[in-house]
């Protein structure tokens, strides 16, 4: 994304663009490829609420596998230093540290409400 209308706001090791600002015809739009406002507990609840869709999409082989994953997300929410689960699921500081995970959200708020 290299033009005068766009600015990359965030990237990580998985994607060269995680958040972007687009300025076009006097308007400004910010977008992310994730939800920095969701924590592990909220993700666990969302997964359980969408169990059929998650199974049909092939993300989990069974409802019990989804339940185990959801329960583990709740454990990580309550204990961010849960090294075995962090390692198992590839959870690193970019997700564990709210000041890193939510940096674009706070930048957006600061930008628009200065």
C-alpha positions as CSV (number, residue, x, y, z in Angstrom):
1,X,0.0,0.0,0.0
2,X,2.1,2.8,-1.3
3,X,0.1,5.8,-2.4
4,X,-0.8,9.2,-1.1
5,X,-4.2,8.0,0.2
6,X,-3.0,5.3,2.7
7,X,-0.8,5.0,5.7
8,X,0.1,1.7,7.4
9,X,-0.6,2.1,11.1
10,X,0.4,-1.4,12.3
11,X,2.1,-4.6,11.1
12,X,3.5,-7.7,12.7
13,X,5.4,-10.9,11.8
14,X,2.3,-12.4,10.2
15,X,1.1,-9.5,8.1
16,X,2.7,-6.5,6.6
17,X,-0.6,-4.6,7.2
18,X,-2.5,-5.0,10.4
19,X,-4.0,-1.6,10.5
20,X,-4.3,1.1,7.9
21,X,-5.6,4.7,7.6
22,X,-7.2,5.8,4.3
23,X,-7.7,9.4,3.4
24,X,-9.9,9.9,0.4
25,X,-12.0,12.8,-0.9
26,X,-11.8,14.6,2.5
27,X,-12.8,11.6,4.5
28,X,-10.6,9.4,6.8
29,X,-11.1,5.7,7.5
30,X,-9.1,3.5,9.9
31,X,-9.3,-0.3,9.7
32,X,-7.7,-3.2,11.6
33,X,-7.5,-6.9,10.7
34,X,-8.3,-7.9,14.2
35,X,-10.2,-6.7,17.3
36,X,-7.9,-5.1,19.8
37,X,-10.8,-4.4,22.1
38,X,-11.5,-8.1,22.6
39,X,-9.7,-9.9,25.5
40,X,-9.3,-13.6,25.9
41,X,-12.5,-14.0,28.0
42,X,-14.6,-12.3,25.3
43,X,-13.0,-14.4,22.6
44,X,-13.8,-17.6,24.6
45,X,-17.5,-16.5,24.8
46,X,-17.6,-15.6,21.1
47,X,-16.2,-19.0,20.1
48,X,-18.8,-20.8,22.3
49,X,-21.6,-18.7,20.8
50,X,-20.4,-19.6,17.3
51,X,-19.6,-23.3,17.9
52,X,-21.6,-24.5,14.8
53,X,-20.0,-22.1,12.5
54,X,-16.5,-22.8,13.9
55,X,-17.0,-26.5,13.4
56,X,-18.5,-26.1,9.9
57,X,-15.5,-24.0,8.9
58,X,-13.1,-26.6,10.1
59,X,-11.4,-24.6,12.8
60,X,-12.1,-27.4,15.4
61,X,-12.8,-31.1,15.0
62,X,-15.3,-31.3,17.7
63,X,-17.3,-29.2,20.2
64,X,-15.2,-30.6,23.0
65,X,-12.0,-29.4,21.3
66,X,-13.5,-25.9,21.0
67,X,-14.6,-26.0,24.7
68,X,-11.1,-26.9,25.7
69,X,-9.6,-24.1,23.7
70,X,-12.2,-21.7,25.1
71,X,-11.5,-22.8,28.7
72,X,-7.7,-22.3,28.1
73,X,-8.4,-18.8,26.8
74,X,-10.2,-18.0,30.1
75,X,-7.2,-19.4,32.0
76,X,-4.8,-17.1,30.1
77,X,-7.1,-14.2,30.7
78,X,-6.8,-14.8,34.5
79,X,-3.1,-15.7,34.4
80,X,-1.1,-14.0,31.6
81,X,2.0,-15.9,32.7
82,X,0.6,-19.3,31.9
83,X,3.7,-20.3,29.9
84,X,2.5,-23.7,28.8
85,X,-0.7,-22.3,27.2
86,X,1.0,-19.2,25.8
87,X,3.5,-21.5,24.1
88,X,0.9,-24.0,23.0
89,X,-1.2,-21.3,21.2
90,X,1.6,-19.0,20.1
91,X,0.5,-16.2,22.4
92,X,3.2,-13.6,22.8
93,X,3.7,-10.1,24.2
94,X,1.9,-8.5,21.2
95,X,-1.3,-10.1,22.5
96,X,-0.6,-10.3,26.2
97,X,0.5,-6.7,26.7
98,X,-2.6,-4.5,26.4
99,X,-0.4,-1.4,25.8
100,X,0.9,-3.2,22.6
101,X,-2.3,-4.9,21.6
102,X,-4.4,-1.7,21.9
103,X,-1.9,0.8,20.6
104,X,-3.9,1.5,17.4
105,X,-7.2,1.8,19.3
106,X,-5.7,4.5,21.6
107,X,-3.9,6.2,18.7
108,X,-7.3,6.5,16.9
109,X,-9.0,7.9,20.0
110,X,-6.2,10.3,20.6
111,X,-6.2,11.4,16.9
112,X,-9.9,12.1,16.7
113,X,-10.4,13.5,20.2
114,X,-7.3,15.6,20.8
